[in-house]
């Protein structure tokens, strides 16, 4: 993947970061213990923990590990149920300090990958705008983690998962190169594109079949690159929300209703059967 260029400035991000020093490596077992598991209840082990404060330090860590053959696992809020952030040797890199909210506008908002999703959404809603993805752990998970697994949640019937709401990403590749890509960035012609078949169970993660580079990094669970910053799309904040409890005479009738509602909602997102 080396050689791909930034869509925003046409420069190799790693060129300007070559002399960035690695952050402190933490070996204290009592500190490491708090980073070795996630919601899957698997527990791993690591030789060191690093907590970068900016993209330059992330790039330096990734490049160093690549050059020296050091396994590197990325972690953040550790709400995953898949064991993805659980290390089995090597270094563990936490994204917790990349948590700044940079901008909230009318149509988009930008923040570091380590910001808590719920906090980000609260700031957006305080300005009268709305970022819909609604994973159960939104007040405990990070923005980058939600994008990395294409998180959805209770509002996905109307708004879908995270993917359609991501406008731009800053990504550190395994080489340490920094890419800044947006929704118009194509996949470079010389990149091998992962082939992946979606399983027949409910899932939002995985490699999306697409021609846009941004889609490869949404749902890829950190296997292709490290997300350091994201710009998301916003929509109008609903002013009135009403809940309805409906009883069905059978499971079959409930499923039939949902299937018809889904078809109706896809045909008319503002129709009678388009609940959030």
KOLMARBA-674335 format. One record per residue: x, y, z of N, C-alpha, C, O in turn. Coordinates in pm, whole numbers, padded with zeros to 5 digits, always signed. Example, Ala and Ser with C-alpha at 12.3 -4.5 7.8 and 13.67 -1.06 7.14 Angstrom:
2
+01319-00569+00780+01230-00450+00780+01320-00330+00780+01424-00332+00846/+01285-00225+00708+01367-00106+00714+01290+00003+00787+01341+00114+00804/
//
This chain:
276
+00081-00121+00000+00000+00000+00000+00084+00126+00000+00030+00236-00013/+00214+00115+00013+00297+00234+00011+00291+00299-00124+00278+00233-00227/+00302+00432-00124+00301+00505-00249+00170+00575-00277+00167+00666-00360/+00059+00534-00209-00068+00606-00226-00055+00743-00164+00013+00761-00063/-00122+00840-00225-00106+00978-00180-00232+01031-00114-00342+00981-00136/-00213+01133-00033-00324+01198+00032-00412+01266-00071-00364+01328-00165/-00545+01254-00050-00637+01319-00142-00649+01467-00113-00700+01542-00197/-00603+01512+00005-00621+01652+00041-00503+01739+00002-00522+01854-00038/-00382+01687+00014-00267+01773-00014-00166+01709-00108-00066+01773-00144/-00190+01585-00150-00103+01521-00248+00035+01487-00195+00126+01462-00274/+00053+01486-00061+00185+01460-00004+00183+01329+00074+00079+01289+00126/+00297+01264+00081+00312+01147+00165+00317+01192+00309+00406+01266+00349/+00217+01146+00390+00212+01190+00528+00335+01150+00607+00376+01222+00697/+00396+01035+00573+00509+00988+00652+00633+01074+00631+00720+01077+00719/+00645+01144+00518+00765+01225+00493+00785+01330+00601+00897+01355+00644/+00675+01392+00644+00686+01501+00741+00691+01451+00884+00701+01531+00977/+00685+01318+00902+00678+01262+01036+00797+01173+01069+00798+01106+01172/+00895+01172+00981+01006+01078+00999+01082+01098+01130+01132+01002+01188/+01090+01224+01177+01171+01250+01295+01089+01259+01423+01140+01304+01525/+00961+01217+01419+00878+01217+01540+00924+01105+01633+00940+00991+01591/+00946+01139+01760+00991+01041+01858+00876+00952+01903+00760+00995+01907/+00907+00827+01936+00806+00738+01989+00765+00784+02128+00850+00828+02205/+00636+00773+02163+00594+00806+02300+00643+00702+02399+00697+00598+02360/+00625+00729+02526+00671+00640+02633+00613+00500+02617+00495+00483+02587/+00699+00401+02638+00653+00262+02640+00629+00221+02785+00720+00227+02868/+00507+00181+02816+00467+00146+02952+00475-00005+02970+00417-00082+02894/+00549-00046+03072+00567-00189+03099+00505-00230+03233+00503-00348+03266/+00456-00134+03310+00398-00159+03442+00280-00255+03429+00181-00224+03363/+00291-00372+03492+00188-00476+03478+00053-00430+03531-00051-00470+03479/+00054-00345+03635-00073-00299+03693-00147-00206+03597-00270-00202+03597/-00073-00131+03515-00136-00045+03414-00178-00128+03294-00289-00114+03244/-00089-00214+03248-00119-00299+03132-00244-00383+03154-00320-00408+03060/-00267-00427+03277-00379-00516+03306-00513-00456+03267-00605-00529+03230/-00525-00324+03273-00651-00259+03239-00677-00249+03090-00784-00205+03049/-00580-00291+03008-00592-00279+02863-00595-00413+02790-00596-00416+02667/-00596-00522+02863-00573-00652+02801-00698-00731+02770-00689-00846+02728/-00816-00672+02790-00940-00743+02764-01041-00649+02701-01021-00528+02698/-01151-00708+02651-01263-00627+02600-01392-00694+02642-01391-00782+02728/-01505-00654+02582-01634-00707+02623-01654-00854+02585-01754-00914+02624/-01561-00912+02511-01569-01055+02480-01521-01139+02598-01540-01261+02600/-01460-01072+02698-01404-01138+02818-01281-01222+02787-01237-01301+02871/-01224-01208+02668-01094-01267+02642-00986-01178+02704-01002-01056+02708/-00880-01237+02752-00770-01162+02813-00640-01201+02745-00609-01320+02732/-00564-01101+02701-00439-01127+02632-00318-01080+02712-00324-01069+02834/-00210-01053+02642-00086-01007+02706-00009-00923+02606-00022-00942+02485/+00070-00830+02656+00148-00742+02569+00281-00710+02635+00294-00714+02757/+00380-00679+02552+00512-00643+02603+00518-00497+02647+00597-00462+02734/+00435-00413+02585+00439-00271+02618+00309-00205+02572+00243-00251+02479/+00274-00096+02642+00159-00013+02606+00210+00124+02565+00294+00183+02633/+00159+00176+02453+00192+00312+02408+00062+00389+02389-00036+00337+02337/+00063+00517+02432-00058+00600+02424-00025+00729+02349+00000+00832+02411/-00026+00724+02216+00009+00843+02137-00091+00956+02159-00207+00934+02193/-00042+01078+02138-00126+01197+02157-00166+01263+02026-00247+01356+02026/-00109+01219+01914-00142+01281+01786-00112+01182+01673-00056+01075+01696/-00149+01221+01552-00130+01134+01436+00017+01107+01409+00053+00996+01368/+00102+01206+01432+00245+01187+01410+00301+01075+01495+00381+00995+01447/+00261+01070+01621+00309+00963+01708+00252+00828+01667+00322+00727+01675/+00127+00825+01624+00070+00699+01574+00150+00650+01454+00185+00532+01446/+00181+00740+01362+00258+00704+01243+00396+00650+01281+00442+00551+01223/+00460+00715+01377+00594+00672+01419+00591+00533+01480+00679+00451+01454/+00489+00507+01562+00476+00375+01626+00454+00267+01521+00521+00164+01523/+00361+00291+01430+00329+00191+01327+00450+00164+01239+00481+00048+01210/+00519+00270+01197+00636+00253+01111+00747+00176+01183+00813+00090+01124/+00766+00207+01312+00870+00138+01391+00837-00010+01402+00925-00095+01384/+00712-00042+01431+00673-00183+01445+00688-00257+01312+00732-00373+01309/+00652-00191+01203+00665-00254+01071+00812-00282+01039+00845-00389+00988/+00898-00186+01070+01040-00200+01037+01111-00304+01123+01210-00363+01082/+01059-00325+01244+01127-00413+01339+01052-00543+01367+01090-00619+01456/+00946-00569+01290+00874-00695+01305+00804-00712+01438+00796-00823+01490/+00754-00602+01495+00687-00607+01625+00536-00615+01603+00480-00525+01541/+00470-00718+01652+00324-00723+01640+00261-00601+01710+00304-00563+01819/+00160-00542+01649+00096-00423+01704-00054-00441+01705-00115-00471+01602/-00115-00423+01822-00260-00431+01838-00312-00293+01875-00253-00225+01958/-00425-00253+01814-00484-00122+01839-00601-00138+01935-00683-00229+01919/-00608-00050+02035-00718-00054+02130-00768+00087+02157-00696+00185+02133/-00890+00097+02205-00944+00228+02241-01033+00212+02363-00982+00205+02475/-01164+00205+02345-01254+00197+02461-01285+00054+02502-01342+00031+02609/-01247-00044+02419-01257-00186+02452-01400-00233+02479-01423-00316+02567/-01497-00180+02404-01635-00228+02414-01664-00339+02313-01775-00394+02311/-01567-00373+02231-01585-00476+02129-01618-00611+02192-01566-00644+02298/-01704-00688+02126-01734-00823+02172-01662-00928+02088-01688-01048+02102/-01571-00885+02002-01504-00976+01909-01363-01016+01951-01304-01106+01891/-01308-00949+02052-01169-00975+02090-01069-00903+02002-00949-00926+02015/-01116-00815+01914-01026-00744+01822-00918-00663+01891-00804-00664+01843/-00947-00592+02002-00842-00513+02066-00760-00589+02170-00681-00529+02242/-00779-00721+02178-00706-00801+02277-00572-00843+02217-00571-00912+02116/-00459-00804+02278-00327-00837+02222-00280-00976+02265-00315-01025+02372/-00200-01036+02180-00133-01162+02215+00013-01146+02181+00064-01203+02085/+00081-01066+02264+00221-01036+02244+00240-00905+02171+00143-00846+02123/+00364-00860+02161+00395-00737+02090+00353-00613+02166+00340-00615+02289/+00332-00505+02093+00294-00376+02153+00144-00354+02140+00079-00403+02048/+00091-00278+02236-00049-00240+02237-00055-00088+02229+00006-00019+02310/-00129-00035+02132-00139+00109+02114-00281+00155+02143-00375+00115+02074/-00297+00240+02245-00427+00293+02281-00450+00428+02215-00360+00513+02213/-00570+00448+02161-00604+00572+02090-00675+00672+02180-00732+00769+02131/-00674+00649+02311-00757+00727+02403-00728+00876+02405-00817+00956+02436/-00605+00917+02373-00570+01059+02380-00602+01136+02252-00592+01259+02250/-00641+01068+02146-00681+01136+02023-00831+01166+02031-00910+01114+01953/-00868+01250+02127-01008+01267+02163-01059+01410+02149-01157+01448+02215/-00994+01490+02065-01036+01629+02050-01148+01642+01945-01144+01579+01840/-01246+01725+01978-01348+01764+01880-01299+01889+01811-01281+01993+01875/-01277+01881+01680-01215+01991+01608-01315+02090+01549-01289+02210+01544/-01429+02039+01505-01521+02127+01432-01660+02066+01430-01675+01946+01409/-01761+02149+01452-01900+02108+01433-01967+02217+01350-01980+02331+01395/-02008+02181+01230-02073+02277+01141-02216+02238+01111-02276+02159+01184/-02270+02295+01006-02408+02266+00968-02421+02129+00904-02517+02057+00929/-02325+02093+00821-02335+01969+00744-02238+01860+00788-02264+01742+00765/-02127+01897+00853-02028+01799+00893-01970+01833+01031-01982+01946+01079/-01906+01735+01091-01834+01754+01217-01709+01667+01213-01710+01559+01155/-01601+01715+01276-01472+01644+01272-01420+01625+01414-01426+01716+01496/-01367+01505+01442-01311+01476+01574-01206+01367+01563-01201+01294+01465/-01123+01357+01667-01025+01251+01675-01091+01117+01698-01202+01109+01753/-01024+01011+01656-01083+00877+01662-01107+00830+01805-01189+00741+01827/-01037+00889+01903-01050+00843+02040-01162+00909+02119-01183+00873+02235/-01234+01005+02061-01342+01072+02134-01456+00973+02158-01485+00889+02073/-01520+00983+02276-01635+00897+02301-01749+00938+02208-01781+01056+02196/-01809+00839+02142-01912+00867+02043-02028+00945+02104-02074+01043+02044/-02075+00904+02221-02188+00972+02284-02158+01117+02318-02245+01203+02302/-02036+01144+02364-01998+01282+02394-01997+01366+02267-02043+01481+02267/-01944+01310+02160-01941+01378+02031-02083+01409+01984-02112+01520+01939/-02172+01311+01995-02310+01331+01953-02381+01436+02039-02460+01515+01988/-02353+01438+02169-02415+01539+02256-02373+01680+02214-02456+01772+02213/-02245+01697+02180-02198+01829+02136-02263+01869+02004-02297+01985+01983/-02280+01771+01916-02345+01798+01787-02492+01838+01809-02540+01933+01749/-02561+01763+01895-02703+01790+01918-02724+01922+01992-02828+01986+01976/-02626+01963+02072-02636+02093+02140-02638+02208+02040-02684+02317+02071/-02587+02181+01920-02587+02282+01813-02702+02261+01714-02707+02323+01608/-02797+02172+01751-02915+02153+01670-02899+02061+01551-02984+02059+01463/-02789+01984+01547-02767+01891+01437-02763+01748+01491-02773+01728+01612/-02749+01648+01402-02772+01509+01441-02680+01416+01364-02674+01421+01241/-02607+01328+01438-02528+01221+01380-02593+01090+01425-02577+01051+01540/-02667+01020+01336-02760+00916+01378-02706+00784+01432-02774+00726+01517/-02589+00730+01390-02552+00596+01436-02565+00582+01589-02523+00670+01664/-02623+00469+01632-02668+00456+01771-02631+00321+01831-02720+00249+01876/-02503+00284+01833-02468+00157+01898-02503+00160+02047-02503+00266+02109/-02531+00045+02103-02570+00036+02243-02466+00098+02335-02500+00156+02438/-02340+00086+02298-02231+00134+02383-02183+00274+02346-02067+00307+02369/-02270+00358+02288-02222+00485+02232-02163+00579+02335-02082+00666+02299/-02198+00565+02461-02137+00649+02564-02012+00585+02623-01950+00640+02715/-01976+00469+02572-01856+00397+02619-01759+00366+02506-01642+00339+02531/-01806+00370+02381-01719+00336+02268-01664+00463+02204-01717+00572+02223/-01557+00447+02128-01494+00561+02061-01550+00578+01920-01605+00485+01862/-01535+00699+01867-01577+00727+01730-01502+00638+01633-01564+00579+01543/-01369+00626+01648-01290+00543+01558-01329+00397+01565-01335+00329+01462/-01356+00348+01687-01398+00209+01701-01531+00182+01634-01550+00078+01571/-01626+00278+01648-01757+00262+01585-01744+00256+01433-01814+00178+01367/-01656+00339+01377-01636+00339+01232-01563+00213+01188-01595+00155+01085/-01464+00170+01267-01385+00053+01231-01469-00074+01225-01434-00168+01152/-01580-00079+01300-01667-00197+01292-01800-00164+01226-01893-00245+01230/-01810-00044+01165-01933-00003+01096-02054-00020+01186-02153-00080+01147/-02044+00034+01308-02149+00015+01409-02282+00070+01362-02289+00169+01289/-02389+00003+01406-02523+00048+01371-02598+00082+01499-02567+00182+01563/-02697+00002+01538-02769+00029+01661-02919+00042+01640-02971+00008+01534/-02988+00093+01743-03134+00093+01744-03195+00178+01634-03308+00153+01592/-03122+00280+01586-03180+00369+01484-03146+00327+01341-03172+00402+01247/-03088+00209+01326-03037+00171+01194-03148+00138+01094-03123+00141+00973/-03270+00107+01141-03379+00080+01046-03398+00200+00954-03417+00184+00833/-03394+00321+01011-03416+00442+00930-03285+00496+00873-03280+00536+00757/-03180+00498+00956-03059+00570+00917-02946+00482+00867-02849+00532+00810/-02957+00350+00887-02850+00261+00845-02735+00259+00944-02744+00322+01050/-02626+00187+00914-02508+00182+01002-02423+00306+00984-02468+00405+00927/-02301+00302+01033-02213+00420+01027-02174+00459+00885-02158+00578+00856/-02157+00361+00796-02098+00383+00664-02154+00504+00587-02075+00587+00542/-02286+00517+00571-02334+00630+00488-02315+00767+00553-02341+00869+00489/-02270+00771+00677-02256+00897+00749-02111+00941+00763-02083+01039+00832/-02018+00870+00698-01877+00905+00707-01835+00981+00582-01844+00928+00471/-01788+01104+00601-01751+01191+00489-01602+01183+00457-01565+01184+00340/-01516+01175+00559-01371+01173+00537-01302+01105+00655-01354+01102+00766/-01183+01050+00627-01105+00981+00729-00958+01018+00717-00907+01043+00607/-00891+01020+00830-00745+01022+00834-00703+00885+00882-00747+00838+00987/-00615+00819+00804-00578+00680+00830-00426+00665+00825-00361+00720+00736/-00371+00591+00919-00229+00555+00916-00217+00413+00863-00270+00319+00923/-00146+00397+00752-00127+00265+00691-00020+00186+00767+00054+00244+00847/-00010+00055+00743+00092-00026+00810+00235+00024+00789+00323-00005+00870/+00260+00098+00681+00393+00154+00655+00423+00277+00741+00538+00321+00749/+00318+00332+00805+00333+00458+00877+00286+00577+00796+00276+00687+00849/+00257+00556+00668+00209+00664+00582+00071+00709+00627-00013+00628+00664/+00048+00840+00622-00079+00898+00661-00160+00933+00537-00113+01008+00450/-00280+00880+00528-00371+00913+00418-00485+00999+00470-00538+00975+00579/-00522+01098+00392-00642+01177+00421-00734+01160+00301-00707+01210+00192/-00843+01088+00323-00931+01050+00213-01073+01098+00241-01111+01117+00357/-01149+01118+00134-01288+01157+00151-01377+01068+00065-01331+00970+00007/-01504+01103+00059-01600+01016-00009-01580+01008-00159-01641+00925-00226/-01494+01094-00215-01467+01092-00358-01334+01026-00394-01299+01018-00512/-01259+00980-00295-01127+00922-00321-01141+00779-00376-01198+00693-00309/-01090+00753-00498-01100+00617-00554-00994+00525-00493-00897+00572-00434/-01014+00397-00508-00913+00300-00467-00799+00306-00567-00825+00293-00687/-00673+00325-00524-00562+00330-00619-00556+00204-00705-00582+00094-00657/-00523+00223-00830-00525+00112-00926-00429+00000-00888-00452-00116-00923/-00319+00034-00817-00220-00068-00784-00241-00132-00647-00156-00207-00600/-00353-00103-00583-00382-00164-00453-00454-00298-00470-00549-00307-00547/-00410-00401-00400-00488-00525-00397-00610-00505-00309-00597-00463-00194/-00729-00534-00361-00853-00513-00286-00893-00644-00219-00904-00746-00288/-00916-00644-00088-00955-00768-00018-01085-00825-00074-01178-00751-00105/-01090-00956-00086-01211-01024-00127-01275-01089-00004-01209-01162+00070/-01402-01061+00017-01467-01107+00139-01615-01128+00111-01679-01043+00049/-01669-01240+00157-01810-01269+00140-01882-01250+00272-01845-01311+00372/-01984-01166+00274-02057-01140+00397-02127-01267+00443-02193-01332+00362/-02115-01303+00570-02180-01425+00620-02332-01407+00624-02383-01296+00612/-02403-01518+00641-02549-01515+00642-02605-01491+00782-02713-01540+00815/-02532-01416+00863-02579-01376+00995-02570-01224+01002-02503-01162+00920/-02638-01164+01100-02636-01019+01114-02494-00972+01143-02432-01014+01240/-02444-00885+01059-02311-00829+01079-02300-00699+01001-02361-00683+00895/-02222-00606+01054-02198-00480+00983-02052-00465+00946-02017-00381+00863/-01965-00547+01006-01822-00537+00980-01785-00614+00854-01864-00692+00802/-01663-00590+00806-01614-00663+00690-01573-00569+00579-01596-00449+00587/-01511-00623+00476-01464-00544+00363-01578-00521+00263-01628-00616+00202/-01617-00397+00249-01729-00365+00161-01687-00374+00015-01578-00327-00021/-01771-00432-00072-01742-00429-00216-01773-00289-00268-01889-00251-00279/-01670-00213-00301-01692-00074-00339-01576-00023-00422-01469-00084-00427/-01599+00090-00489-01494+00156-00566-01433+00273-00492-01335+00333-00538/-01490+00307-00376-01439+00419-00297-01340+00369-00193-01365+00268-00126/-01229+00437-00179-01129+00396-00081-01183+00403+00060-01150+00320+00144/-01267+00503+00088-01317+00522+00224-01395+00400+00273-01394+00369+00392/-01463+00331+00180-01543+00216+00220-01459+00099+00267-01504+00018+00348/-01335+00090+00218-01248-00018+00264-01209-00001+00411-01185-00100+00481/-01204+00124+00457-01161+00148+00595-01276+00154+00694-01253+00165+00815/-01399+00148+00645-01516+00143+00733-01556-00003+00748-01595-00067+00650/-01547-00056+00868-01581-00195+00893-01464-00291+00889-01482-00411+00908/-01342-00239+00866-01228-00330+00848-01159-00368+00980-01060-00441+00979/-01212-00320+01093-01165-00361+01226-01015-00343+01246-00952-00421+01316/-00957-00240+01184-00816-00212+01206-00720-00301+01130-00599-00294+01154/-00768-00384+01039-00679-00477+00969-00607-00412+00851-00505-00464+00806/-00656-00298+00802-00595-00231+00688-00526-00101+00725-00441-00053+00650/-00560-00045+00839-00501+00082+00879-00561+00129+01010-00662+00076+01057/-00497+00230+01069-00540+00285+01198-00613+00417+01174-00556+00509+01116/-00738+00426+01217-00815+00550+01203-00772+00648+01311-00772+00614+01429/-00736+00770+01272-00693+00871+01369-00787+00990+01376-00789+01061+01477/-00865+01014+01271-00957+01128+01268-01069+01099+01170-01050+01028+01071/-01188+01154+01198-01301+01133+01108-01384+01259+01095-01401+01335+01191/-01436+01279+00975-01537+01382+00950-01667+01310+00916-01670+01227+00825/-01773+01343+00988-01901+01275+00970-02005+01370+00913-01995+01492+00928/-02105+01313+00848-02214+01392+00793-02322+01412+00900-02344+01325+00984/-02387+01526+00896-02492+01558+00992-02624+01578+00920-02628+01605+00800/-02733+01564+00994-02865+01589+00941-02945+01666+01046-02893+01699+01152/-03070+01694+01015-03153+01772+01108-03181+01692+01235-03204+01571+01229/-03178+01757+01349-03208+01693+01476-03360+01680+01490-03431+01781+01485/-03412+01558+01507-03558+01543+01523-03607+01621+01645-03546+01616+01752/-03716+01693+01628-03769+01774+01739-03876+01699+01817-03902+01732+01933/-03939+01600+01755-04043+01522+01823-04020+01374+01795-04015+01332+01680/-04007+01295+01902-03987+01151+01890-04093+01081+01973-04109+01112+02091/-04164+00987+01913-04271+00915+01982-04246+00766+01974-04209+00714+01868/-04264+00696+02085-04249+00551+02088-04384+00481+02082-04481+00529+02140/-04389+00369+02012-04513+00292+01999-04483+00146+02033-04382+00091+01988/-04571+00084+02111-04561-00058+02142-04674-00130+02069-04792-00099+02089/-04638-00226+01982-04739-00297+01903-04736-00446+01938-04629-00505+01953/-04855-00506+01950-04866-00648+01979-04913-00722+01854-05003-00677+01784/-04850-00837+01826-04884-00916+01707-04939-01052+01751-04898-01105+01854/-05030-01109+01674-05089-01238+01713-04994-01355+01699-05016-01461+01759/-04886-01338+01620-04792-01449+01602-04656-01394+01560-04645-01279+01517/-04554-01477+01573-04421-01438+01530-04419-01414+01379-04353-01321+01331/-04491-01498+01304-04493-01485+01159-04551-01350+01117-04501-01287+01024/-04655-01305+01185-04716-01177+01148-04623-01061+01183-04620-00960+01111/-04548-01073+01292-04452-00969+01329-04341-00959+01226-04302-00849+01185/-04289-01074+01182-04183-01075+01082-04235-01019+00949-04166-00944+00881/-04358-01057+00913-04417-01008+00788-04432-00856+00792-04407-00788+00692/-04472-00804+00907-04485-00658+00920-04351-00588+00901-04341-00488+00830/-04246-00643+00965-04113-00582+00954-04065-00585+00809-04007-00488+00761/-04088-00696+00740-04045-00706+00601-04118-00602+00514-04055-00538+00430/-04248-00586+00534-04322-00487+00457-04280-00345+00495-04270-00258+00409/-04254-00323+00624-04211-00190+00668-04075-00156+00608-04053-00043+00565/-03984-00254+00603-03852-00229+00546-03863-00192+00398-03796-00099+00352/-03946-00265+00324-03965-00234+00182-04024-00095+00165-03980-00018+00079/-04124-00061+00247-04188+00070+00238-04090+00181+00272-04089+00286+00208/-04007+00157+00374-03911+00260+00416-03804+00283+00308-03761+00396+00286/-03764+00176+00242-03664+00191+00135-03722+00266+00015-03651+00338-00054/-03852+00248-00008-03916+00318-00119-03945+00463-00086-03943+00549-00174/-03972+00492+00041-04003+00629+00083-03952+00649+00225-04017+00606+00321/-03836+00713+00239-03773+00728+00370-03853+00817+00463-03829+00819+00584/-03950+00892+00409-04032+00978+00492-04177+00932+00496-04266+01009+00534/-04201+00807+00458-04337+00754+00454-04387+00712+00591-04319+00730+00692/-04507+00656+00592-04572+00618+00718-04497+00505+00788-04497+00498+00911/-04432+00417+00710-04360+00304+00770-04209+00326+00762-04136+00245+00706/-04165+00436+00818-04021+00465+00820-03979+00511+00959-03922+00619+00974/-04006+00429+01061-03965+00467+01196-03814+00463+01210-03745+00400+01129/-03762+00531+01310-03617+00530+01324-03570+00413+01406-03450+00398+01428/
//
